[in-house]
Amino acid sequence: MAGIFGIALRGLGMLGKAKKVSKTIDSVKPNVPKTKLEKATSKLAIAKHKVKGSKAKLDQTVFEISQKSKGK
C-alpha cells in the first residue's frame, strides 16, 4: 500500500513542476541584396562555398586513389 502511495505522490509532484520552454523565433529578416555590389558579394560568397566543396571532394578522391595504390 505504501508503495502505491509513494508512486502516486511522485506522479503528482511531476505535474506541479513547470517545464522550461525556450523562446521561439518570431521572425527572421531576409537577407535580400538590393544593390549591384551586394548582389555581386553574395554571388562571390556562394561561388567560394561551391569551390570549397569541390576541392574537398577532389581531395577525398585523390586520397582514396592513393590508398588503393598503396594496398596493391
Z-matrix of the N, CA and C atoms (Angstrom, degrees):
N
C 1 1.457
C 2 1.522 1 110.64
N 3 1.341 2 115.97 1 -41.64
C 4 1.463 3 119.84 2 -178.95
C 5 1.528 4 110.66 3 -65.64
N 6 1.334 5 116.50 4 -33.77
C 7 1.459 6 120.18 5 179.74
C 8 1.513 7 112.00 6 -64.47
N 9 1.311 8 115.62 7 -41.40
C 10 1.466 9 120.23 8 179.97
C 11 1.518 10 109.95 9 -67.13
N 12 1.336 11 116.53 10 -39.41
C 13 1.456 12 121.18 11 -179.75
C 14 1.530 13 110.35 12 -64.53
N 15 1.324 14 116.84 13 -40.96
C 16 1.470 15 121.11 14 179.06
C 17 1.526 16 111.81 15 -64.46
N 18 1.325 17 115.43 16 -40.67
C 19 1.470 18 119.51 17 178.93
C 20 1.525 19 109.69 18 -64.22
N 21 1.335 20 116.71 19 -41.26
C 22 1.465 21 120.80 20 179.88
C 23 1.524 22 110.58 21 -63.71
N 24 1.333 23 117.64 22 -40.46
C 25 1.465 24 120.37 23 179.02
C 26 1.527 25 110.93 24 -64.35
N 27 1.338 26 116.49 25 -41.38
C 28 1.469 27 119.40 26 178.84
C 29 1.526 28 110.14 27 -63.38
N 30 1.308 29 117.23 28 -39.61
C 31 1.464 30 120.86 29 178.95
C 32 1.509 31 111.68 30 -63.90
N 33 1.334 32 117.30 31 -41.34
C 34 1.459 33 120.76 32 178.42
C 35 1.522 34 110.74 33 -68.67
N 36 1.316 35 116.68 34 -35.62
C 37 1.462 36 120.29 35 178.56
C 38 1.516 37 111.29 36 -63.45
N 39 1.334 38 117.11 37 -34.98
C 40 1.463 39 120.74 38 179.25
C 41 1.527 40 110.97 39 -68.78
N 42 1.312 41 117.03 40 -31.62
C 43 1.456 42 120.39 41 -179.40
C 44 1.518 43 111.83 42 -70.28
N 45 1.319 44 117.56 43 -31.75
C 46 1.454 45 121.68 44 -175.58
C 47 1.518 46 113.57 45 -75.31
N 48 1.332 47 118.08 46 -23.84
C 49 1.463 48 120.77 47 -177.25
C 50 1.527 49 109.93 48 -79.49
N 51 1.323 50 114.83 49 132.42
C 52 1.456 51 119.55 50 176.65
C 53 1.522 52 108.91 51 -86.84
N 54 1.304 53 116.77 52 135.19
C 55 1.455 54 120.84 53 179.17
C 56 1.522 55 109.67 54 -77.76
N 57 1.323 56 115.76 55 144.75
C 58 1.455 57 120.18 56 176.36
C 59 1.524 58 108.16 57 -80.71
N 60 1.308 59 115.34 58 126.87
C 61 1.450 60 120.45 59 -179.48
C 62 1.521 61 107.94 60 -120.12
N 63 1.320 62 116.25 61 128.13
C 64 1.454 63 119.56 62 179.53
C 65 1.522 64 110.07 63 -76.25
N 66 1.321 65 115.12 64 159.24
C 67 1.459 66 119.70 65 179.22
C 68 1.524 67 109.41 66 -67.83
N 69 1.308 68 115.17 67 142.67
C 70 1.455 69 119.00 68 176.64
C 71 1.520 70 108.58 69 -92.22
N 72 1.309 71 115.90 70 154.41
C 73 1.453 72 120.67 71 178.65
C 74 1.523 73 107.25 72 -79.71
N 75 1.315 74 115.90 73 121.16
C 76 1.461 75 120.35 74 -178.40
C 77 1.518 76 111.15 75 -77.30
N 78 1.315 77 116.08 76 -48.57
C 79 1.452 78 118.83 77 -179.95
C 80 1.524 79 109.40 78 -157.43
N 81 1.310 80 115.29 79 154.77
C 82 1.454 81 121.98 80 176.99
C 83 1.511 82 107.55 81 -125.14
N 84 1.332 83 115.49 82 128.75
C 85 1.454 84 119.04 83 -179.65
C 86 1.521 85 109.26 84 -73.66
N 87 1.314 86 117.77 85 129.43
C 88 1.460 87 119.62 86 179.61
C 89 1.524 88 111.08 87 -72.27
N 90 1.319 89 115.17 88 146.07
C 91 1.455 90 120.69 89 178.21
C 92 1.522 91 107.74 90 -98.91
N 93 1.315 92 115.90 91 89.52
C 94 1.458 93 121.12 92 -178.26
C 95 1.525 94 107.87 93 -108.13
N 96 1.341 95 116.53 94 114.15
C 97 1.463 96 118.62 95 179.27
C 98 1.531 97 110.63 96 -68.19
N 99 1.331 98 116.12 97 135.47
C 100 1.459 99 120.36 98 -176.46
C 101 1.523 100 111.93 99 -109.81
N 102 1.315 101 116.75 100 -41.36
C 103 1.459 102 119.32 101 -178.45
C 104 1.523 103 110.39 102 -88.21
N 105 1.334 104 115.72 103 166.35
C 106 1.463 105 120.54 104 179.17
C 107 1.526 106 110.34 105 -63.22
N 108 1.327 107 115.57 106 -38.48
C 109 1.471 108 120.30 107 -179.48
C 110 1.529 109 110.58 108 -64.26
N 111 1.328 110 117.27 109 -44.45
C 112 1.469 111 120.88 110 179.14
C 113 1.530 112 110.99 111 -63.99
N 114 1.336 113 116.77 112 -39.43
C 115 1.461 114 120.32 113 178.73
C 116 1.519 115 110.98 114 -65.04
N 117 1.336 116 116.20 115 -43.35
C 118 1.458 117 120.42 116 -179.97
C 119 1.526 118 110.48 117 -65.43
N 120 1.322 119 117.11 118 -40.25
C 121 1.464 120 121.33 119 178.63
C 122 1.518 121 110.60 120 -63.02
N 123 1.320 122 116.33 121 -41.13
C 124 1.460 123 121.52 122 178.77
C 125 1.520 124 110.90 123 -63.84
N 126 1.332 125 116.73 124 -45.70
C 127 1.464 126 120.97 125 179.58
C 128 1.524 127 111.11 126 -64.00
N 129 1.333 128 116.46 127 -37.59
C 130 1.463 129 120.89 128 178.27
C 131 1.524 130 110.60 129 -64.07
N 132 1.326 131 117.24 130 -42.96
C 133 1.470 132 121.14 131 179.43
C 134 1.524 133 110.68 132 -63.13
N 135 1.332 134 116.67 133 -41.12
C 136 1.470 135 120.91 134 179.09
C 137 1.524 136 109.94 135 -65.02
N 138 1.328 137 116.59 136 -42.59
C 139 1.464 138 120.84 137 179.70
C 140 1.527 139 110.83 138 -63.69
N 141 1.332 140 117.01 139 -39.14
C 142 1.472 141 120.97 140 178.24
C 143 1.527 142 110.58 141 -61.08
N 144 1.329 143 116.61 142 -42.20
C 145 1.464 144 120.85 143 179.67
C 146 1.527 145 110.98 144 -65.42
N 147 1.325 146 116.33 145 -39.47
C 148 1.466 147 119.80 146 178.75
C 149 1.519 148 110.88 147 -64.64
N 150 1.336 149 116.67 148 -42.39
C 151 1.465 150 120.79 149 178.94
C 152 1.524 151 110.20 150 -64.22
N 153 1.313 152 116.15 151 -40.77
C 154 1.465 153 120.53 152 179.65
C 155 1.532 154 110.66 153 -61.42
N 156 1.321 155 116.97 154 -42.67
C 157 1.458 156 121.28 155 179.01
C 158 1.517 157 111.81 156 -66.86
N 159 1.334 158 116.39 157 -41.00
C 160 1.461 159 120.28 158 179.23
C 161 1.518 160 110.94 159 -64.87
N 162 1.331 161 116.93 160 -39.11
C 163 1.467 162 120.81 161 179.02
C 164 1.527 163 110.63 162 -65.05
N 165 1.316 164 116.65 163 -39.70
C 166 1.467 165 120.34 164 179.11
C 167 1.533 166 110.45 165 -63.50
N 168 1.336 167 116.89 166 -41.81
C 169 1.463 168 120.46 167 178.48
C 170 1.525 169 110.90 168 -64.38
N 171 1.332 170 116.38 169 -42.03
C 172 1.455 171 120.86 170 179.39
C 173 1.526 172 110.80 171 -64.27
N 174 1.332 173 116.68 172 -44.57
C 175 1.471 174 120.73 173 178.32
C 176 1.527 175 110.83 174 -59.58
N 177 1.326 176 117.27 175 -41.06
C 178 1.460 177 121.48 176 179.53
C 179 1.522 178 110.65 177 -64.52
N 180 1.333 179 116.75 178 -41.99
C 181 1.463 180 120.96 179 179.18
C 182 1.526 181 110.72 180 -64.07
N 183 1.324 182 117.05 181 -44.38
C 184 1.466 183 121.38 182 178.62
C 185 1.524 184 110.06 183 -61.56
N 186 1.317 185 116.86 184 -41.28
C 187 1.465 186 121.31 185 179.19
C 188 1.528 187 110.60 186 -62.76
N 189 1.334 188 116.48 187 -45.81
C 190 1.469 189 120.04 188 -179.72
C 191 1.529 190 111.60 189 -62.88
N 192 1.333 191 116.84 190 -40.17
C 193 1.463 192 120.37 191 178.22
C 194 1.519 193 110.39 192 -64.45
N 195 1.322 194 117.52 193 -42.54
C 196 1.466 195 120.73 194 179.80
C 197 1.534 196 111.21 195 -65.42
N 198 1.325 197 116.95 196 -35.13
C 199 1.465 198 120.22 197 178.84
C 200 1.527 199 111.17 198 -68.58
N 201 1.350 200 116.05 199 -38.74
C 202 1.467 201 119.78 200 178.83
C 203 1.524 202 110.58 201 -66.22
N 204 1.339 203 115.68 202 -38.68
C 205 1.467 204 118.42 203 -178.00
C 206 1.531 205 111.39 204 -70.59
N 207 1.325 206 116.83 205 -30.72
C 208 1.473 207 120.69 206 177.07
C 209 1.522 208 111.00 207 -71.41
N 210 1.328 209 116.79 208 -33.13
C 211 1.454 210 121.08 209 -177.28
C 212 1.517 211 113.71 210 -73.46
N 213 1.304 212 118.59 211 -22.59
C 214 1.474 213 121.50 212 -177.32
C 215 1.493 214 112.73 213 -80.12
